[in-house]
């Protein structure tokens, strides 16, 4: 589940920075919405209703999904992300929730009661990180890139993970 509202704004994002775009208007933050998202996610965590959770604001949904996949060893198949702006937006007050299908209704009802939006975007399965029409990467390749980046950068044979 993607929790919270996405502002499809790339200004100020890692995506924009990597493309030399250094100006623009940052996404806005509604502190009441932010508090509601945080409280709802905390409640779900304390209720042991989630398999996993990852914030989305830092580096966007794409990186959050990739990190969840790499760390769990389970791929993701996402179909409900319409464009790159949605995938890489760093708008605040969002999280990805990994939910047991048997608990999905309870989680969605909890979020709805808290006034927090939630969108089913895909499933955790397989050996690929796939976002329909945008990304399709072998989980093994993503894992190698994630774990080998620091050792390659410092040349010291260390490991991440």
C-alpha positions in Angstrom: 0.0 0.0 0.0 1.1 3.5 -0.7 -0.1 5.7 2.2 -0.5 9.4 2.0 -1.0 11.8 -0.9 1.6 12.1 -3.7 2.3 15.5 -5.1 3.8 14.7 -8.5 6.5 17.4 -8.1 10.1 16.6 -8.9 11.7 19.9 -7.9 14.2 19.4 -5.1 14.3 15.6 -5.7 17.3 13.3 -6.2 15.8 12.6 -9.7 15.9 16.4 -10.5 19.4 16.8 -9.0 20.8 13.9 -11.1 19.5 15.7 -14.2 21.0 19.1 -13.3 17.7 20.7 -12.3 18.4 22.8 -9.3 15.4 25.3 -9.2 11.7 25.1 -8.7 9.1 24.8 -6.0 9.4 22.2 -3.3 6.4 20.0 -2.4 4.4 21.5 0.4 3.8 19.9 3.8 0.5 19.9 5.6 1.5 19.3 9.2 -2.0 17.9 10.2 -1.8 15.4 7.4 1.7 14.5 8.3 0.7 13.9 11.9 -2.2 11.7 10.8 0.0 9.6 8.6 2.6 9.2 11.3 0.0 8.3 14.0 -1.8 5.8 11.7 1.4 4.0 10.6 2.6 3.9 14.2 -0.7 2.4 15.3 -0.4 -0.3 12.6 3.2 -1.1 13.6 2.3 -1.3 17.3 -0.7 -3.5 16.4 1.7 -5.9 14.6 -0.4 -5.5 11.4 2.5 -4.9 9.0 5.2 -7.0 7.5 7.3 -3.9 6.6 7.2 -0.2 6.3 9.4 2.4 4.5 9.1 6.2 4.3 8.7 7.6 0.8 9.7 11.2 1.2 13.5 10.7 0.9 14.4 9.8 -2.7 10.8 8.8 -3.6 8.7 5.7 -4.1 11.1 4.1 -6.5 13.9 3.9 -4.1 11.6 2.9 -1.2 10.4 -0.1 -3.2 13.9 -1.0 -4.3 15.2 -0.9 -0.8 12.3 -3.0 0.5 12.9 -5.6 -2.2 16.7 -5.7 -1.7 16.5 -6.0 2.0 13.7 -8.7 2.0 15.0 -10.6 -1.0 11.5 -10.5 -2.5 10.7 -8.7 -5.8 7.9 -6.2 -6.3 5.4 -6.0 -9.1 3.8 -2.6 -9.2 1.0 -1.6 -11.6 -0.6 1.5 -10.2 2.1 4.1 -10.6 1.2 6.2 -13.6 4.4 8.1 -14.3 8.0 9.0 -13.4 6.8 12.1 -11.4 4.8 9.8 -9.1 7.6 7.2 -8.9 10.3 9.8 -8.0 8.4 12.5 -6.2 9.8 13.2 -2.7 6.6 14.8 -1.5 6.2 14.4 2.3 3.9 12.4 4.5 4.0 9.1 2.6 5.0 5.5 3.3 4.9 2.1 1.7 3.3 -0.6 3.8 3.9 -4.3 3.3 0.7 -6.1 4.4 -0.3 -9.7 4.8 -3.2 -10.1 2.4 -5.3 -11.6 5.3 -4.8 -8.3 7.2 -5.3 -5.9 4.2 -8.9 -5.1 5.0 -8.1 -4.3 8.6 -5.2 -2.1 7.7 -7.3 -0.2 5.1 -10.1 0.3 7.5 -7.7 1.6 10.1 -6.2 4.1 7.7 -9.6 5.2 6.5 -10.8 5.7 10.1 -7.7 7.9 10.6 -8.5 9.9 7.5 -5.3 8.7 5.7 -5.4 7.8 2.0 -4.1 4.5 0.9 -3.7 3.0 -2.6 -3.0 -0.6 -3.5 -0.1 -0.3 -5.9 1.1 -3.9 -6.3 2.4 -7.0 -4.7 5.6 -8.4 -3.3 6.6 -11.4 -5.3 9.1 -12.8 -7.8 12.7 -11.9 -8.6 12.3 -8.6 -10.3 11.6 -5.0 -9.3 9.0 -4.0 -11.8 6.9 -0.9 -12.1 4.7 -1.2 -15.1 5.9 0.8 -18.0 8.7 2.5 -16.0 11.1 0.1 -14.4 12.0 -3.6 -14.8 15.2 -4.7 -13.1 16.3 -8.1 -11.9 16.3 -8.2 -8.1 19.8 -9.8 -8.2 21.2 -6.9 -10.2 19.6 -4.3 -7.8 20.9 -6.2 -4.8 24.4 -6.3 -6.2 24.4 -2.6 -7.0 23.1 -1.7 -3.6 25.5 -3.9 -1.6 28.6 -3.3 -3.8 28.4 0.5 -4.2 30.2 1.4 -1.0 33.0 -1.2 -1.4 33.6 -0.1 -5.0 33.6 3.6 -3.9 36.2 3.1 -1.1 37.9 0.0 -2.5 38.1 -1.5 0.9 36.2 -4.8 0.5 33.5 -3.8 3.0 29.9 -4.9 2.7 26.6 -3.0 3.1 23.4 -4.6 4.2 
